Amino acid sequence: MTGEKRFGVATATQLQGKELSYNNLNDTDAAFELVAEFDPKDGPAVAIIKHANPCGVALGGSLVEAYKRALECDPVSAFGGIVALNGRLDKAAAEAIAEIFTEVVIAPEADDDAVAAFAKKKNLRLLVTGGLPDPAAPGLSLKTIAGGFLVQNRDIGRVRREDLKIVTNKQPTDAQIRDMLFAFTVCKHVKSNAIIFAKNGQTAGIGAGQMNRRDSARIAALRAGEAAEMAKLPASLAQGSACASDAFFPFPDGLLQAVEAGATSVIQPGGSIRDDEVIKAADEAGIAMAFTGMRHFRH
């Protein structure tokens, strides 16, 4: 079935499958906005979304490698999910994606061979947009409430290396800084309270939407451990990872939960009245921690 759809900032062509539902469009938008954070000039990136939250995000030397690394984070949740790519979908990536049930795939472009690979999947929809949305573009976010609606500016905040304030005795390595920035970028697109473990350009565990930050850390740690078991790895994916928190740790317990899971560096906004306690806990644990001065707090 072919038809033109308005999607985000570009026209998306529905190349195959049934009509997209409200949830399909909402989740696809979340996936596309997230993957657009990673400039194609810096390499391939893939985001897998389920119920508006990422269950895996990764960079790679190719799109198929990025997809497999993203899938490794949480292959259970990825079933029936949305896959977004920041580059031209090729046959290798398409065939890998088609191995499990996927609702929608969205990419700026697609090879004919990739389209042909998807043609065998009855309920898989491919959207080709012609470009990526600009994550720094200003705009408005709207939410309905009883009797009206709320309007606020889009979250276009982006943290760079020079924005980081290292608050611990332990200084992060270059690799840890890259992991922290990657994790914090993903954190921007995760429902609060959000905790992300990431290592080497791959999410290791994601904890989303919990009523307290400690539980989000526990869920992220659980996901990282389960992912390692499924991949038959000797240790949790969170071992040696960077932990990102979308808002400050109000108490040391959330940070200590991340350390127990294997995180060796932490990135968070800072700004709690107990920042000194949290910094002390990080120093006692021997990890590096950076403050961004910016929170995301997605709702």
C-alpha positions in Angstrom: 0.0 0.0 0.0 1.4 3.4 -1.0 0.4 6.8 0.3 1.8 10.1 1.4 1.9 10.9 5.1 3.0 14.1 6.9 5.5 13.0 9.5 7.5 15.4 11.7 9.4 17.9 9.5 9.4 15.8 6.4 7.0 13.9 4.1 7.2 10.2 4.8 6.1 7.7 2.3 4.3 4.6 3.6 5.9 2.0 1.3 4.3 -1.1 2.7 1.8 -2.4 5.2 -1.4 -1.3 6.9 -2.2 2.2 8.1 -0.3 3.6 11.0 -2.1 3.9 14.4 -1.9 6.8 16.9 0.6 4.8 19.0 2.6 3.9 15.8 3.0 7.5 14.9 3.8 8.6 18.4 6.5 6.0 18.9 7.9 6.5 15.4 8.2 10.2 16.1 10.0 9.5 19.4 12.4 7.1 17.7 13.1 9.5 14.8 13.7 12.5 17.1 16.2 10.4 19.2 18.2 9.0 16.3 18.5 12.5 14.8 20.6 13.5 17.8 23.4 11.6 16.1 24.8 13.3 13.1 25.3 10.9 10.2 28.7 12.5 9.5 29.8 11.0 12.8 28.7 7.5 11.9 25.7 5.2 11.8 23.2 5.2 14.7 20.1 3.2 15.4 17.3 3.7 18.0 14.7 1.1 19.0 11.6 2.4 20.7 8.8 0.7 22.5 5.9 2.7 24.0 7.7 6.0 23.5 10.8 4.9 25.4 14.0 3.6 23.9 14.8 0.0 24.7 18.1 0.2 22.8 20.3 2.9 21.2 23.8 2.3 19.6 26.4 3.6 17.3 28.3 1.3 14.9 30.6 1.1 12.0 27.6 0.3 9.8 23.9 0.4 10.3 23.6 -3.3 10.7 26.2 -3.2 13.4 24.5 -0.3 15.1 21.2 -2.2 15.0 22.6 -5.4 16.5 24.2 -3.4 19.3 21.0 -1.5 20.0 19.0 -4.8 20.0 21.5 -6.4 22.4 20.5 -3.9 25.1 16.9 -5.3 25.4 15.9 -7.8 22.8 12.8 -8.8 24.7 11.3 -5.3 24.7 12.4 -4.7 21.1 9.8 -7.3 19.8 7.0 -5.3 18.2 9.0 -2.0 18.4 10.0 0.9 16.2 13.4 1.1 14.6 14.9 4.5 13.5 18.1 4.9 11.5 20.1 8.0 10.9 21.3 6.9 7.4 20.3 5.1 4.2 18.8 1.8 5.0 20.6 -1.0 3.2 19.9 -4.6 2.6 22.1 -6.0 5.4 20.4 -3.8 8.0 16.9 -4.5 6.6 17.5 -8.3 6.7 18.7 -8.1 10.3 15.7 -5.9 11.4 13.3 -8.3 9.6 14.5 -11.2 11.7 12.1 -10.2 14.6 8.6 -8.7 14.5 9.0 -4.9 14.0 6.1 -2.5 13.6 7.7 0.4 11.8 11.1 1.3 10.4 12.0 4.9 9.6 15.0 6.2 7.8 16.0 9.2 5.6 16.5 6.9 2.6 16.3 3.2 1.6 17.9 1.0 -1.0 15.7 -0.9 -3.4 17.2 -4.1 -1.9 16.1 -3.1 1.5 12.6 -2.4 0.4 12.5 -5.8 -1.3 13.7 -7.4 2.0 10.8 -5.8 3.8 8.3 -6.8 1.2 8.2 -10.3 2.6 7.0 -9.0 6.0 3.3 -8.6 6.0 2.9 -6.1 8.8 6.1 -4.1 8.7 5.8 -0.5 7.6 8.8 1.4 6.2 8.8 5.2 6.3 11.3 7.1 4.1 11.5 10.8 5.1 14.2 12.3 2.8 16.1 13.8 5.8 16.4 14.0 9.6 14.7 16.5 11.9 16.9 19.1 13.5 17.2 18.4 17.2 18.2 22.0 17.9 15.3 23.5 16.0 13.0 25.6 18.3 9.4 24.7 18.5 6.5 24.1 20.9 5.4 21.0 22.8 1.7 20.6 23.6 -0.2 18.4 26.1 -3.9 18.3 26.7 -5.3 18.7 30.2 -8.9 18.9 31.5 -10.5 22.0 30.0 -7.4 23.1 28.0 -3.8 22.4 27.2 -0.3 23.1 28.2 2.3 24.6 25.9 6.0 24.8 26.5 9.2 25.2 24.4 10.7 22.0 23.0 13.6 20.5 24.8 16.5 21.5 22.5 19.2 21.3 25.2 22.4 19.7 24.2 25.4 19.2 26.4 29.0 19.3 25.1 32.3 18.3 26.6 33.1 21.8 27.6 29.8 22.2 29.5 30.7 19.5 32.0 31.7 20.3 35.5 33.7 17.5 37.1 32.8 17.5 40.8 34.7 14.4 42.1 38.3 13.8 43.0 38.4 11.1 40.3 38.7 12.7 36.8 37.0 10.9 33.9 39.0 9.4 31.0 38.3 10.5 27.4 36.4 7.3 26.9 34.2 7.8 30.0 33.4 11.4 28.8 32.3 10.0 25.4 30.1 7.5 27.2 28.7 10.1 29.6 27.7 12.4 26.7 26.2 9.5 24.8 24.2 8.4 27.8 23.0 11.9 28.6 21.8 12.4 25.0 19.8 9.2 25.2 18.5 10.3 28.6 16.9 13.3 27.0 14.5 11.0 25.2 13.5 8.7 28.1 10.5 9.3 30.3 11.5 10.6 33.8 12.6 9.4 36.2 15.3 8.2 33.8 18.5 6.3 34.3 20.8 5.1 31.4 23.8 2.9 31.5 26.0 3.2 28.4 29.4 2.0 27.2 31.3 2.3 24.0 28.4 4.0 22.2 25.8 1.4 23.2 23.1 1.6 25.8 23.7 -1.1 28.4 20.5 -0.7 30.5 17.6 1.7 30.5 15.3 2.5 33.4 12.3 4.7 32.5 9.3 6.4 34.0 9.6 5.3 37.6 8.3 7.3 40.6 11.7 7.4 42.2 15.2 7.5 40.7 16.5 4.5 42.7 13.9 2.2 41.1 14.9 3.5 37.7 18.5 2.6 38.5 17.4 -0.9 39.6 15.5 -1.5 36.4 18.4 -0.3 34.3 20.7 -2.6 36.2 18.3 -5.5 35.8 18.0 -4.9 32.0 21.8 -4.8 31.7 22.2 -8.1 33.6 19.5 -9.8 31.6 20.9 -8.6 28.3 24.3 -10.0 29.2 22.7 -13.4 30.0 20.9 -13.5 26.7 24.1 -12.7 24.9 26.0 -15.3 26.9 28.4 -12.7 28.3 30.3 -13.2 31.5 29.3 -9.9 33.1 26.5 -7.4 33.1 26.6 -4.9 30.2 26.7 -2.2 32.9 30.1 -3.2 34.1 32.5 -0.2 33.4 29.6 1.9 32.0 28.7 5.5 32.4 25.4 6.2 34.2 23.3 9.2 33.1 20.4 10.6 35.2 18.0 13.1 33.6 17.6 15.1 36.8 19.7 15.4 40.0 20.0 12.6 42.5 18.1 13.9 45.5 19.8 11.3 47.7 23.0 9.2 47.4 20.9 5.9 47.1 20.3 6.2 43.4 23.9 6.8 42.6 25.0 4.0 44.8 22.6 1.7 43.0 24.3 2.6 39.8 27.7 2.0 41.3 26.6 -1.4 42.5 25.4 -2.2 39.0 28.9 -1.5 37.7 29.0 2.1 36.6 32.4 3.8 36.9 31.3 7.3 35.9 28.1 9.3 36.3 26.6 12.3 34.6 23.8 14.3 36.1 22.5 17.9 36.2 23.3 18.6 39.8 21.4 21.2 41.8 20.1 19.1 44.7 20.3 20.5 48.2 22.2 17.3 49.0 24.7 17.6 46.2 27.5 17.5 48.7 26.3 14.2 50.1 26.0 12.7 46.6 29.5 13.9 45.6 30.9 12.5 48.9 29.3 9.1 48.1 30.8 9.2 44.6 34.3 10.0 46.0 34.0 7.2 48.5 33.0 4.8 45.7 36.0 6.0 43.6 34.0 7.0 40.6 34.1 10.1 38.4 31.0 12.4 38.2 30.1 15.3 36.1 27.4 17.9 36.5 25.7 19.3 33.4 23.7 22.2 34.9 20.9 21.1 32.6 18.0 18.6 33.2 15.6 17.1 30.8 12.8 15.5 32.9 10.7 14.2 29.9 7.0 13.9 30.6 
